Amino acid sequence: MILSAKVIDELDNLKSKLDNEGKRNVQKALKSINGHLDTRDLRMEISDISLLPIDFNKRSPDNLILTVALKFKSENPILLTSDNGLQIKAKGMNITTITLKEFLGQSRKN
């Protein structure tokens, strides 16, 4: 599993904007990611804005996340996101998407 470094940045930014429960959830997510980065199951990858079409905003967090999937396009990546805008962009670039709800439903069946 590959995690965009921008996701970590976005989670870090959320810590200052959420209520206490939201902050706890973000901290749990960051702690879990930190623990899994020490295994071979998860690695972090930085974005590459040169992969974006000219029409795409080079500073958009969603687009930076999309570039990580684009780096691995030849390997048929699946982008996990519930963000409709990011799903549309990814599908437009022939990247398969799955929502968190779909992913969790599949993982419970396996």
ChimeraX attribute file (.defattr): number of C-alpha atoms within 10 A of each C-alpha:
attribute: neighborCount
match mode: 1-to-1
recipient: residues
	/A:1	9
	/A:2	16
	/A:3	19
	/A:4	18
	/A:5	16
	/A:6	20
	/A:7	16
	/A:8	17
	/A:9	11
	/A:10	12
	/A:11	16
	/A:12	15
	/A:13	12
	/A:14	15
	/A:15	16
	/A:16	11
	/A:17	10
	/A:18	13
	/A:19	11
	/A:20	11
	/A:21	9
	/A:22	14
	/A:23	17
	/A:24	13
	/A:25	15
	/A:26	19
	/A:27	16
	/A:28	12
	/A:29	14
	/A:30	15
	/A:31	11
	/A:32	11
	/A:33	16
	/A:34	13
	/A:35	11
	/A:36	13
	/A:37	14
	/A:38	10
	/A:39	9
	/A:40	8
	/A:41	9
	/A:42	15
	/A:43	15
	/A:44	16
	/A:45	16
	/A:46	16
	/A:47	20
	/A:48	16
	/A:49	19
	/A:50	9
	/A:51	16
	/A:52	16
	/A:53	11
	/A:54	9
	/A:55	6
	/A:56	12
	/A:57	13
	/A:58	17
	/A:59	9
	/A:60	10
	/A:61	15
	/A:62	20
	/A:63	24
	/A:64	24
	/A:65	22
	/A:66	25
	/A:67	22
	/A:68	24
	/A:69	27
	/A:70	23
	/A:71	15
	/A:72	13
	/A:73	15
	/A:74	9
	/A:75	9
	/A:76	12
	/A:77	18
	/A:78	15
	/A:79	22
	/A:80	18
	/A:81	18
	/A:82	14
	/A:83	11
	/A:84	10
	/A:85	11
	/A:86	19
	/A:87	21
	/A:88	13
	/A:89	16
	/A:90	22
	/A:91	12
	/A:92	10
	/A:93	15
	/A:94	13
	/A:95	20
	/A:96	16
	/A:97	19
	/A:98	14
	/A:99	15
	/A:100	13
	/A:101	12
	/A:102	13
	/A:103	12
	/A:104	11
	/A:105	11
	/A:106	10
	/A:107	9
	/A:108	7
	/A:109	6
	/A:110	5
